[in-house]
Amino acid sequence: QVHLVESGGGLVQPGGSLRLSCAASGLAVRATRLAWFRQAPGKDSEWVSTINSVAQTYYRDSVKGRFTISRDNAKNTVYLQMNSLRPDDTGVYYCAIGATRGQGTQVTVSS
């Protein structure tokens, strides 16, 4: 059974940085495709970034150049480094493999 646990969220000022982690169990992250999503209050969930089994990475346009997805195979963990954060990056961020998702971690960008 695949289990995903996110961490690393918090409150940060505009322009700041956070690194989110998605620790996986039950499946090797290097063998699959993992995506990050986010959901802002009152809005639908939106895709943020994906890393696939050959480490190709993809980003939504609004985060390109600011966010970087990566993975540590030894730790079976995928990261989302978020720089130059903006208020519209606020939301609950969660990782997903197929239909399995974690519980999410809150990111709040505010002065």
C-alpha positions in Angstrom: 0.0 0.0 0.0 1.4 3.4 -1.0 1.6 6.0 1.7 2.6 9.6 1.2 3.5 12.2 3.9 4.1 15.8 3.2 6.0 18.2 5.4 7.8 21.5 5.2 5.0 24.0 4.9 4.6 27.1 6.9 4.2 30.9 6.9 6.7 32.9 4.8 6.9 36.4 3.6 6.6 37.3 -0.1 9.9 36.6 -1.7 10.8 33.9 0.8 11.5 30.2 0.3 10.3 26.9 1.5 11.2 23.3 0.8 8.4 20.8 0.9 9.1 17.1 1.3 7.0 14.1 0.3 8.1 10.9 1.9 6.8 7.8 0.3 6.4 4.2 1.5 5.2 1.1 -0.2 6.6 2.2 -3.6 9.9 3.4 -4.9 9.6 7.0 -6.1 12.4 6.4 -8.6 10.1 3.9 -10.4 7.1 6.1 -10.8 5.7 9.5 -11.5 4.9 11.8 -8.6 3.1 15.1 -8.8 2.6 18.1 -6.5 -0.8 19.8 -6.4 -2.1 22.7 -4.4 -5.4 24.0 -3.4 -6.1 27.6 -2.4 -9.0 28.5 -0.2 -12.2 28.5 -2.2 -10.5 27.3 -5.3 -10.1 24.0 -7.1 -7.0 22.0 -6.8 -4.3 22.7 -9.4 -1.4 20.8 -10.6 2.0 22.3 -9.8 4.8 20.0 -10.9 5.7 16.5 -11.8 8.8 14.3 -11.8 8.7 11.1 -13.7 10.7 7.8 -13.5 13.5 9.1 -15.7 13.7 12.3 -13.7 12.1 14.5 -16.3 10.4 17.5 -14.6 7.4 19.6 -15.5 6.0 22.7 -14.1 2.9 24.9 -14.4 3.8 28.2 -16.1 3.2 30.3 -13.0 5.9 28.5 -11.0 8.5 28.0 -13.7 11.9 29.5 -12.7 10.8 29.6 -9.1 10.0 26.0 -8.1 12.2 23.0 -8.5 11.1 19.4 -8.0 13.7 16.8 -7.2 14.0 13.4 -5.5 16.3 11.5 -3.2 16.1 7.9 -4.1 17.9 6.8 -1.0 15.4 8.5 1.2 12.5 7.7 -1.1 11.5 11.3 -0.9 10.5 13.9 -3.4 11.1 17.6 -2.7 9.6 20.8 -4.0 11.9 23.8 -3.5 9.9 27.0 -3.7 11.7 30.3 -4.1 10.5 33.8 -4.7 7.2 32.9 -3.1 4.1 35.1 -3.8 0.8 35.4 -2.0 -0.9 33.6 -4.8 1.2 30.5 -4.0 -0.7 30.1 -0.8 -2.6 26.9 -0.3 -2.5 23.3 0.8 0.2 21.5 -1.1 0.0 17.7 -1.4 1.8 15.1 -3.4 0.2 12.3 -5.3 1.1 9.1 -7.1 -1.8 8.0 -9.2 -4.9 8.2 -7.1 -3.0 8.1 -3.8 -2.3 11.5 -2.2 -1.0 12.6 1.1 -2.7 14.7 3.8 -1.1 17.9 2.6 0.9 20.7 4.1 -0.2 24.3 4.4 1.8 27.1 2.7 1.0 30.6 3.6 2.7 33.5 1.9 1.9 36.8 3.6 3.5 39.8 5.0 
